[in-house]
Amino acid sequence: MATPSDPTVVDTIDAINDLPKDVPCHARDDLEKRLLRKIDLRMSILLILFTLNLIDRTNISNARLQGFEKDLHLHGQQYATTLSILLVGYIIMQVPGNMFLHCVERPSVIIPCCMLVWGTISVLTGITTNYTGIVVARFFLGFAKAPFFPGMIFLVSKWYKRDKLALRIALVTCGSFLSSAFVSLLASAILHGMQDKLGQAAWRWLFYIEGGITILVAICAIFVLPDFLHNTRWMTPEERALAISRLAEDGHGKADELGKQTTMQGVWDAVSDWKVWWFSVAAMFQLVGQYSDKKQMRYKCFVISNAFGILAFTISALTMNKAARYISLFLMAQTLTGYMLLLGWISNIFAREPAKCAIAIALMNALGQTGGIIGPYVWPLKWGPTYHYSYVICIAALGVSTGMFGCMYLYLKHLNEQIERNEQNAKDVNEIREISFKYMV
């Protein structure tokens, strides 16, 4: 298998890089377009995988409509605990999952294997008979799901240039909207058509069928998903050289330096970098793509997303009018695009250090998910039906998030100005290449 340091690949990269910049290279442009289409086609399966990830995570809400609580003898806060316990396992395994992915370098195997495990757990959830059983199943379901999302983001970030990344992440995570659109329809068909089939309650069939679908798709994904640039099997030497050259030109590091950073070095670099923790804490308060890529702007698009969210929460806090609140729901939903933009932003910032990038993505997403644990307690019944205090808390959270990322925006802008000054003082071309990486802001 070819690697970035193989003589053939290095020679091809040198040939590509040595082409005069002022001479149109139609051959390279055509090859790059074909390569991008091939990568996009392979990556498109992530949309399906992400949809199944959310379906298996939220099917418990539909099961509740068909006797789930009664059959398992749940009472009081036990149902709420079954919901939140998933996030405990989810948070614990995020960083170790991406550490393992970076170490093994086989996302085409690791990601589908995670799906096989959580699909099996989803099926087994259908045979639980009491509170203890469902809590254990939900904990390990979160444990198995944890490596998927940060691993998926890390995989995408290792294939696309920084000005293409946010759009791809936005397209992949459209699975959240697909799951919202179709999960209820699928659940409704199962719950109304499978009651007492083979002596099983319909909600049990919901877990059997949706978990089984996940297992089947996971097996297919093994043969479709790519690995990383240096160990993906379906690329020609020319395509591999071009792919490595594209990322090297974009600031991902020199072709012969990719992968030199060890996993443990990446862990230390990530946890000792205050920017990672700043992003992570700010993400806790944050619970579009193409324009952000074209203009190479991150923070300004993020501010627009949060501004709509704050407007939506303000409308709901000030009125009980059903039409106004209904419209505000659409504005609230788009705040998710801001979170997806953050994942692209953090991938851009740490693009030159793959191991550190893997840990940073996982750490930010893990700490960000703690907002999901806090969230349910922001909406107590005693504050209803207006929930004024709840909406005020949400507005404050978005304000804190926006302010923290604003500080990061100013800091990165300051670093870019320093880089520009260093470029002006550079003595030769090689020195300029070493310091020419700029942060997207």
GIMO-V470479 format. One line per field, one symbol per residue. phi: phi as a letter, one per 30 degrees, with the letter a starting at -180 (. if undefined). burial: I if it has 24 or more other C-alpha atoms within 12 Angstrom, else O. A space follows every 50 residues. Layout:
phi->???
burial->???
This chain:
phi->.dbdcdeddddddddddddedccdcdddeddddddddddedddddddddd ddeddddcdddddddbjedddchdaicddddddddddddddecddedddd ddddibddcddddededdddddddedcdbadddddddddddddddedddd ddddddddccdddcddddddddddeddddddcdddddddddcccdidhic dddddedddddddedddddddeccddccedbdddcdeddddddddedddd jdjdedcdiddddddddddddccdddddddddddccb.eddddddhccdd ddddddddddddddeddcbcdddddddddddddddddddddddddddddc ddbeddddddddddddddddddddeeddbdddddddhedddddddddddd edddddddedddddddddddddddcdcbddddddcddbddb
burial->OIIIIOOOIIOIIIOIOOOOOOOOOOOIOOIIOOIIOOIIOIIIIIIIII IIIIIIIIIIIIIIOIOIIOIIOOOOOOIIIIIIIIIIIIIIIIIIIIII IIIOIIIIIIIIIIIIIIIIIIIIIIIIOOIOOIIIIIIIIIIIIIIIII IIIIIIIIIIIIIIIIIIIIIIIIIIIIIIOOIIOIIOOIIOOIOOOOOO IIIIIIIIIIIIIIIOIIIIIIOIIIIIIIIIOOIOIIIIIIIIIIIIII IIIIIIOIIOOIIOOIIOIIIOOOIIIIIIIIIIIIIIIIOIIOOIIIII IIIIIIIIIIIIIIIIIOOOOOOOOOOIOOIIIIIIIIIIIIIIIIIIII IIIIIIIIIIIIIIIIIIIIIIIOIOOOOOOOOOOOIIIIIIIIIOIIII IIIIIIOIIOOIOOOOOOOOOOOOOOOOOOOOOOIIIIIII
